[in-house]
Amino acid sequence: MDVFIVRLNCDFWYEVAKEDGQLEPGEQPRLNDEGASYYVSFHGIRGDGSFWPDSGGHLSIEDAKAAAECKVPSDIKWSKP
């Protein structure tokens, strides 16, 4: 099974809630100091570059990797694209 870590310069779930009019009062996007968030995807990246995240946003790639490793029964061999 392929596992992808995707870096976005936005909070995916915040933007979904915003679009749906479901933000809580005062809710802010969850982004790191670089203005990014990392997401785990077990479904891959589509040909157009889009994906569906299978996790909440993580503030570091290390946190996203750890979250992915907790979800699968075997070791993940990480590589860069």
C-alpha distances in whole Angstrom, upper triangle without the diagonal:
4,6,10,13,16,20,22,26,26,25,23,24,28,28,27,29,32,32,32,35,33,34,36,39,39,35,34,30,28,28,28,31,30,29,26,23,19,17,13,11,8,9,10,13,15,18,21,19,18,16,16,15,14,16,20,21,21,24,22,19,19,20,17,15,16,16,12,12,14,12,9,11,10,11,9,11,12,13,16,16
4,7,10,13,16,19,23,23,23,21,22,26,26,25,28,30,30,30,33,32,32,34,37,37,33,31,28,26,25,26,28,27,26,23,20,16,14,11,9,6,8,7,10,13,15,18,16,16,13,14,13,13,15,18,19,19,22,20,16,17,18,15,13,15,15,11,12,15,13,11,13,12,12,9,10,10,11,12,12
4,7,10,13,16,20,20,20,18,19,23,23,22,25,27,27,28,31,29,29,31,34,33,29,28,24,22,22,22,25,23,23,19,17,13,10,7,6,5,8,7,10,13,16,18,15,15,12,12,11,10,12,15,15,15,18,16,13,14,14,11,9,12,11,8,9,12,10,10,13,12,11,8,9,9,10,11,12
4,6,10,13,16,17,17,15,17,20,21,20,23,25,25,26,29,28,27,29,32,31,27,25,22,20,19,19,22,20,20,16,14,10,8,6,5,6,8,6,8,12,14,15,12,12,10,11,9,10,11,14,13,13,16,14,11,13,13,10,9,12,12,9,11,14,13,13,16,15,14,11,11,9,10,10,10
4,7,10,13,14,14,13,16,18,19,19,22,23,24,25,27,26,25,27,30,28,25,22,19,17,15,15,18,17,16,13,10,6,6,5,6,9,11,9,10,14,16,17,13,13,10,11,9,10,10,12,10,10,12,10,7,10,10,7,7,11,10,9,11,14,13,14,18,17,15,12,13,10,10,10,10
4,6,10,11,12,11,14,16,16,17,19,21,21,23,25,24,23,25,28,26,23,20,17,15,14,14,17,15,14,10,8,6,5,6,7,11,12,10,9,12,15,14,10,10,9,10,8,11,11,11,10,10,12,11,9,12,12,9,10,14,13,12,15,17,16,17,21,21,19,16,16,13,13,11,11
4,7,9,10,10,13,15,15,16,19,20,20,23,24,24,22,24,26,24,21,18,14,13,11,11,13,11,10,7,6,4,6,9,11,14,15,13,12,15,17,16,12,12,11,12,11,13,12,12,9,9,10,9,8,12,12,10,12,15,14,14,17,19,19,20,24,23,22,18,19,15,15,13,13
4,5,7,8,11,12,12,14,16,16,17,20,21,21,19,22,24,22,19,16,12,11,9,11,13,11,9,5,5,6,8,11,12,16,17,15,13,15,17,15,12,11,11,12,11,14,13,12,9,10,11,11,11,15,15,12,15,18,17,17,20,22,21,23,27,27,25,22,22,19,19,16,16
4,7,9,12,12,11,14,16,16,17,20,21,21,19,21,22,20,17,14,11,11,8,9,11,8,6,4,6,9,11,15,16,20,20,19,17,18,20,17,14,14,14,15,14,17,16,14,11,12,11,12,13,17,16,15,18,20,19,20,23,25,24,26,30,30,28,25,25,22,21,19,19
4,6,9,8,8,11,13,12,13,16,17,17,15,17,19,17,14,11,7,8,7,10,12,10,7,6,6,9,11,14,16,20,20,19,17,19,21,18,15,14,14,14,13,16,14,12,9,11,11,13,15,18,17,15,19,21,19,20,23,24,24,26,30,30,29,26,27,24,24,21,21
4,6,5,6,9,10,10,12,14,15,14,12,15,17,15,12,9,5,6,6,10,13,12,9,7,6,9,9,13,15,18,19,19,18,19,22,20,17,15,14,13,11,14,12,9,7,9,10,13,14,17,15,14,17,19,17,18,22,22,21,24,28,29,28,25,26,24,24,22,22
4,6,5,6,9,10,11,12,14,14,13,15,18,17,14,12,9,9,10,13,16,15,12,10,8,9,9,12,13,16,16,16,15,16,19,17,15,12,11,9,8,11,10,8,7,11,13,15,15,18,16,14,17,19,17,17,21,21,20,23,26,27,27,24,26,23,24,22,22
4,5,5,6,8,10,11,12,11,10,12,15,15,12,11,8,9,11,15,18,18,15,13,10,12,10,13,14,17,17,18,18,19,22,20,18,15,13,11,9,11,10,7,8,11,14,16,17,20,17,15,18,20,17,18,21,21,19,22,26,28,27,25,27,25,26,25,25
4,5,5,6,9,10,10,9,7,10,12,12,8,8,6,8,10,14,17,17,13,12,11,13,13,16,17,20,21,21,21,22,24,22,20,17,16,14,13,15,13,10,9,13,14,17,19,21,19,17,21,22,19,21,24,24,23,26,29,31,30,28,30,28,28,27,27
4,5,5,6,9,10,10,9,12,14,14,11,10,8,11,12,16,18,18,14,13,12,14,14,17,17,21,20,21,19,20,22,20,18,15,15,13,13,15,15,12,12,15,16,19,20,23,21,19,23,24,21,22,26,26,25,27,31,32,32,29,31,28,29,27,26
4,5,5,6,9,8,9,13,15,16,13,13,11,13,15,19,21,21,17,16,14,16,14,17,17,19,19,20,19,19,22,19,18,14,14,12,12,14,14,12,13,16,18,21,22,24,22,20,23,24,21,22,25,25,23,26,30,31,31,29,31,29,29,28,27
4,5,5,6,5,5,9,12,13,10,11,10,13,15,19,22,22,18,17,16,18,16,19,19,22,22,23,22,23,25,23,22,18,17,15,14,16,15,13,14,17,19,22,23,26,23,21,25,25,22,23,27,26,25,28,31,33,33,31,33,31,32,31,30
4,5,5,6,6,9,11,12,10,10,10,13,15,19,21,21,17,17,17,19,18,21,22,25,24,25,24,24,26,23,22,19,19,17,17,19,18,15,15,19,20,23,25,27,25,23,27,28,25,26,30,29,28,31,34,36,36,34,35,33,33,32,31
4,6,8,9,13,15,16,13,14,13,16,18,22,24,23,19,19,18,20,19,22,21,24,23,24,22,22,24,21,21,17,18,16,17,19,19,17,17,21,22,25,26,29,27,25,28,29,26,27,31,30,28,31,35,36,36,34,36,33,34,32,31
4,5,8,12,14,16,14,15,15,18,20,24,26,26,22,22,20,22,20,22,22,25,24,25,24,24,26,23,23,19,19,17,17,19,19,17,18,22,24,27,28,30,27,25,29,30,27,27,31,30,28,31,34,36,37,35,37,35,35,34,33
4,6,9,11,13,12,14,14,17,20,24,26,26,22,22,21,23,22,25,25,27,27,28,27,27,29,27,26,22,22,20,20,22,21,19,19,23,24,28,29,31,29,27,31,31,28,29,33,32,30,33,37,39,39,37,39,37,38,36,36
4,6,9,12,10,12,13,16,19,22,25,26,22,22,20,22,21,23,23,26,26,27,27,27,30,28,26,23,22,19,19,20,19,16,17,21,22,26,27,29,26,25,28,29,26,27,30,29,28,31,34,36,37,35,37,35,36,35,35
4,6,8,6,9,10,13,16,20,22,23,19,19,18,20,20,22,24,26,27,28,27,28,31,28,26,23,22,20,19,20,18,15,16,19,20,24,26,28,25,24,27,28,25,26,30,28,28,31,34,36,36,35,37,34,36,34,34
4,6,5,9,11,13,17,20,22,24,21,21,20,22,22,24,26,28,29,30,30,31,34,31,30,26,25,23,21,22,20,17,17,20,21,24,27,28,25,25,28,28,25,27,30,29,28,32,35,37,37,36,38,36,37,36,37
4,6,9,12,15,18,21,23,24,21,22,21,24,24,27,29,32,32,33,33,34,36,34,32,29,28,26,24,25,23,20,20,22,22,26,29,30,27,27,31,31,28,30,33,32,32,35,38,40,40,39,41,39,40,39,39
4,6,10,12,15,18,19,21,18,20,19,22,23,26,28,31,32,33,32,33,36,33,31,29,28,26,24,25,23,19,18,20,20,24,27,28,25,25,29,29,27,29,32,31,31,35,38,40,39,38,39,37,38,37,37
4,7,9,12,16,17,19,16,17,16,19,19,22,24,28,28,29,29,30,33,30,28,25,24,22,20,21,19,15,15,17,17,21,23,25,22,22,26,26,23,26,29,28,28,31,34,36,36,34,36,33,35,33,34
4,6,9,12,14,15,12,13,13,16,17,21,23,26,27,28,27,28,31,28,26,23,23,21,19,21,18,14,13,15,14,18,21,22,20,20,24,24,22,24,27,27,27,30,34,35,34,32,34,31,32,31,31
4,6,10,12,13,9,10,9,13,14,17,20,23,24,24,23,25,27,25,22,20,19,18,16,18,15,12,10,12,11,15,17,20,17,17,21,21,20,21,25,24,24,28,31,32,31,29,30,28,28,27,27
4,7,10,11,9,8,7,10,12,15,18,21,23,23,22,25,27,25,22,20,19,18,15,16,13,10,7,8,8,11,14,16,14,14,17,18,16,19,22,21,22,25,28,29,28,26,28,25,26,25,25
4,7,7,5,5,5,9,12,15,18,22,23,22,22,24,26,24,21,20,19,18,15,17,14,11,8,8,6,9,12,15,13,13,17,18,17,19,22,22,23,25,29,29,28,25,26,23,24,22,23
4,5,5,5,6,9,13,16,19,23,24,24,23,26,28,26,22,21,21,20,18,19,16,14,10,8,5,7,11,13,12,13,16,17,17,19,21,22,23,26,29,29,27,25,25,22,23,21,22
4,5,7,10,13,16,19,23,26,28,26,25,28,30,28,24,24,23,24,21,23,20,17,14,12,9,10,13,15,15,16,19,20,20,22,24,25,27,29,32,32,30,27,28,24,25,23,24
4,6,9,11,15,18,21,25,26,24,23,25,27,25,21,21,21,22,20,22,20,18,14,13,9,10,12,15,15,16,18,20,20,22,24,26,27,29,32,32,29,26,26,23,23,20,21
4,7,11,14,17,20,24,25,23,22,24,25,23,20,19,19,20,18,20,18,15,12,12,9,11,13,16,16,16,19,21,20,22,24,25,26,28,32,32,30,27,27,24,24,21,22
4,7,10,14,16,20,21,20,18,21,22,21,17,16,16,17,14,17,15,13,9,9,7,9,10,13,13,12,15,17,17,18,21,22,22,25,28,28,26,23,24,20,20,18,19
4,7,10,13,17,18,17,17,19,22,20,17,15,14,14,11,13,11,9,5,5,5,7,8,11,10,9,13,14,13,15,18,19,19,21,25,25,23,21,22,19,19,18,18
4,7,10,13,15,14,14,17,20,19,15,14,12,12,9,11,9,8,5,5,6,6,6,9,8,6,9,12,11,11,14,16,16,18,21,21,20,17,18,15,16,15,15
4,7,10,12,12,12,15,18,17,14,12,10,9,6,7,6,6,5,6,9,9,8,11,10,6,9,11,9,9,13,14,13,15,19,19,18,16,17,15,16,15,16
4,7,9,9,11,14,18,18,15,13,10,9,6,6,5,8,8,9,12,11,9,11,10,6,8,10,8,6,10,11,10,12,16,16,15,13,14,13,14,14,15
4,5,6,8,11,15,15,13,11,7,6,5,5,7,10,11,12,15,15,13,15,14,10,11,13,11,8,12,13,11,12,16,16,16,13,15,13,15,15,14
4,6,9,12,15,17,15,13,9,9,8,7,9,13,14,15,19,18,15,17,16,12,12,14,12,9,11,13,10,10,13,14,14,12,14,13,15,16,15
4,7,9,12,14,12,11,8,7,8,8,12,15,16,18,21,20,18,20,19,15,15,18,15,12,15,16,13,13,16,17,17,15,17,16,17,17,16
4,6,10,11,10,9,7,8,9,10,13,16,17,18,20,19,17,19,19,15,15,18,16,13,16,18,16,15,18,18,18,15,15,14,14,14,12
4,7,8,6,6,5,8,10,12,15,17,17,18,20,20,17,20,20,16,17,20,18,16,19,21,19,19,22,21,21,18,18,16,15,14,12
4,5,5,5,6,9,12,14,17,19,19,21,23,23,21,23,24,20,20,24,22,19,22,24,22,22,25,24,24,21,21,19,19,17,14
4,5,7,9,13,16,18,21,23,22,24,26,25,23,26,26,23,23,26,25,22,25,27,25,25,28,27,27,23,23,21,20,18,15
4,6,9,12,15,18,21,22,21,23,25,25,23,26,26,23,24,27,26,23,26,28,26,26,30,29,29,25,25,23,21,19,16
4,7,10,13,16,18,19,18,20,21,21,19,22,23,19,20,24,22,20,23,25,24,24,27,27,26,22,22,20,18,16,13
4,7,10,13,15,16,16,18,20,20,19,22,22,18,20,23,21,19,22,24,22,23,26,26,26,22,23,21,20,18,16
4,6,9,12,13,14,16,18,19,17,20,19,15,17,20,18,16,19,20,18,19,23,23,23,20,21,19,18,17,15
4,7,9,11,12,15,18,18,17,20,18,15,16,19,16,14,18,19,16,18,21,22,22,20,21,19,20,19,18
4,5,7,9,11,14,15,14,16,15,11,13,15,12,11,15,16,13,15,19,20,20,18,19,18,19,18,18
4,7,10,12,15,16,15,16,14,11,12,13,10,9,13,13,10,12,16,17,18,16,18,17,19,19,19
4,6,8,12,13,13,14,11,8,11,11,8,8,12,11,10,13,17,18,18,16,19,17,19,20,20
4,7,10,12,13,14,11,9,12,13,9,11,14,14,13,16,20,21,21,19,22,20,22,21,22
4,7,9,10,12,9,8,12,12,10,12,15,15,15,18,22,23,22,19,21,19,20,20,20
4,6,7,9,6,6,9,10,9,11,14,14,15,18,21,21,20,18,20,17,19,18,20
4,7,9,7,8,11,12,12,14,16,17,18,21,24,24,22,20,21,18,20,19,20
4,5,5,6,9,10,11,13,14,16,17,19,22,22,20,17,18,15,16,15,18
4,5,5,6,9,10,10,12,14,16,17,20,19,17,14,15,11,13,12,14
4,5,5,6,9,10,11,13,15,16,19,18,15,13,14,11,13,14,16
4,5,5,6,9,10,11,13,15,18,18,16,14,16,14,16,16,19
4,5,5,6,9,10,11,13,16,16,15,12,14,12,14,14,16
4,5,5,6,9,10,11,14,13,11,9,11,9,11,13,15
4,5,5,6,9,11,13,13,11,10,12,11,15,16,19
4,5,5,7,9,12,13,12,11,14,13,16,18,20
4,5,5,7,10,11,10,9,11,11,14,16,17
4,5,6,8,8,7,7,10,10,14,16,19
4,6,8,9,10,10,14,14,18,20,22
4,7,9,10,10,14,15,18,20,22
4,6,8,8,12,13,17,19,21
4,7,9,13,15,19,22,23
4,7,10,12,16,19,21
4,7,9,13,16,19
4,6,9,13,15
4,7,10,13
4,7,10
4,7
4
